[in-house]
Amino acid sequence: MSVVGVDLGTLNSVIAVARNRGVDVIANEVSNRATPSLVGFGPKSRYIGETAKNQEISNLKNTVSSFVRLAGRNLQDPDVQVEQKFVSAPLVDMGGQVGAEVTYLGKKEQFTATQITAMFLTKMRATASAELKLPVNDVVLSCPVWYTDSQRRAILDAAEIAGLKCLRLINDNTAVALGWGITKLDLPAPEEKPRRIVFVNIGHSNYTATVVEFKKGELAVKSSAWDRHYGGRYIDQALVEHFAKEFKEKYKIDVMENGKARLRLAAGVEKLKKVLSANNQAPINVESIMNDVDVRGMLKRDELEELIKPLIDRATAPIEQALAEAGLTTADIDAVEMVGGCTRVPALKTKIQDYFGKPLSFTLNQDEAVARGCAFSCAILSPVFRVRDFVVHDMVNYPVEFTWEKSEDIPDEDTNLTVFNKGNVMPSTKILTFYRKHPFDLEARYAKPEQLPGKMNPWIGRFSVKGVKEDPKGDFMICKLKARLNLHGVLNVESGYYVEETEVEEPIPESPSAEKKEGDVRSKFPTDVDNGRQSPTEPAAKRRKPSADPVLARRPCALEPNELTNDAQAMDVDKDAPKEPPKMRKVKKQQRKGDLPLSAGTASLDEVSKQTAAERENSMIMEDKLVADTENEKNNLESFIYELKDKILDVYAEFASDDEKARLNAKLETIEEWLYDEGDDASKAQ
């Protein structure tokens, strides 16, 4: 059984596995430790990861990026319009979900962002499986802290379509904190002051700052703040616009109007940006950017910092907000850990360091910290790994409320309740109590929609409670619902039950002496329940719980006559006296529970849709495999032709006549011509 963590990034994704008493990052098929987060579609098969990157410029309109940021959204979302600037494939509406329109196998196709994410996850699964030589099923995936319920459900659906069981969908900075804390042996004891760390994660497309408190064996997230539109791609965008303007004046070409030229320039400025992180100036050279024109330029670090000044000015805003929400100041912080590729930019590091007034810490691998934390989380949740005990207390980032229709029988009833407040520990469970005579519905939604990313729908789900009716006396049924915000940050009403209050009877003692005798018997033979109270004569740890069976619950607390031992029979009892029916009295109410059927409607895909998508994905995997196997066989045939030609002239030269050599060479030439002509479209069987 494998233990795998995947950092799903906007630009690149990283796979880490727990093995050999540690965590390793897996290299892909071209030995890179990070795989491009791209999915491309071609005339014969799909291109995923490295192959998609190689085909990106030539296959511009059929290559999809940023699918992790598109999942769980709709086309009208303002953030989706922002993403369209960075996605070369056209985005379309697919039944309320955002999707991409591409040409696949020679015809127009549309795929939702969830499906495209699932395609990429199948590639991640295959890469991990090839390295481990084991099937990969269980995985922990990362997601941005600011993800909403619908976005989280979309990633979970994608994992299921890809044949993966997601043990936890963990916030990226929580994963970083886990990877940092679980290896520390000098954390404060539970009764001591916690160690407070700020994790600053600036990646390709977003920026998150998280305040975390550590004690021995646990971490607690105190606050998180973010900027969803901040990162390396915005620096690249500023550079592209700068050089596009320069080249328009210098070479009389407009790079911004040509998609392929813009992509070539973006690749050039990304290299330039990396060079400027360590040097004061750097050149940019792009050959044949468009119209067979080669372009050249030069940029100084000071000029770069001036171009990205609006970004630099915003560099401390998420940190300030996170500290304010945690009720802390910079003096309360013990260390500032920097992760994410964009934290290599000198101007950003200087700005953040000046804000804290202390050196920044770079003890974690900036590109792999999230994936390593995911692998640790998977190891903790996996039954096959023994990991040092470490508890993760994440937090709720958006308040969640339930709303319902007012009951006709309770005119002054409230119709909404905030159940999970911002800052509550996650995972968390709450019990909701309703008094109803009929089946009812309730909806879950975010209490403060203005805090959500973009203009996302605050609706989370609708839950219908069935089987509700009046009790035998015509009173309300007491309905209790179990609402849980789980490890993934996803809200569900997991179960419902009703509580029915009943009255039971027990015999009335005939006289004080009888009461005393009964008490003597009870003291020798303590029962489970005594008028609703547990027997004080037995230690609490050894007492049995009262039976939940309704029949047993109505049984009087006194022991039955056949339960008495010889000690009880030795008492002075007249066996020949006529037995009279004992007088009864009503005692304290007892409770009886029964399940209530529930039905839920959420942003998750229904089982039929997931099954259909999984079947489609499997068929595409088989198509990709067939194409790959066919190409492999063609390569083998081509190698055989060249090898045999060489042997005819060398090894077999003295064993064959000139006529035999000529006939064999002619046959090889015929096969070679077929391979490069008709064989280009041949199947594996041919």
Beta strands, then each sheet from edge to edge (+ up, - down):
strand 1: 4-7
strand 2: 12-19
strand 3: 22-25
strand 4: 35-36
strand 5: 39-41
strand 6: 46-48
strand 7: 63-64
strand 8: 91-94
strand 9: 97-104
strand 10: 107-112
strand 11: 138-143
strand 12: 165-171
strand 13: 195-202
strand 14: 207-215
strand 15: 218-227
strand 16: 281-290
strand 17: 293-300
strand 18: 335-339
strand 19: 391-395
strand 20: 400-404
strand 21: 416-420
strand 22: 425-426
strand 23: 428-436
strand 24: 440-446
strand 25: 459-465
strand 26: 477-485
strand 27: 491-502
strand 28: 505-507
strand 29: 584-586
strand 30: 590-595
strand 31: 598-602
sheet 1: 3+ 2- 1+ 11+ 12+
sheet 2: 3+ 2- 4+
sheet 3: 6+ 5- 7+
sheet 4: 8+ 9- 10+
sheet 5: 18+ 13+ 14- 15+ 19+ 22-
sheet 6: 16+ 17-
sheet 7: 21+ 20- 24+ 25- 31+
sheet 8: 23+ 26- 27+ 30-
sheet 9: 28+ 29-
end
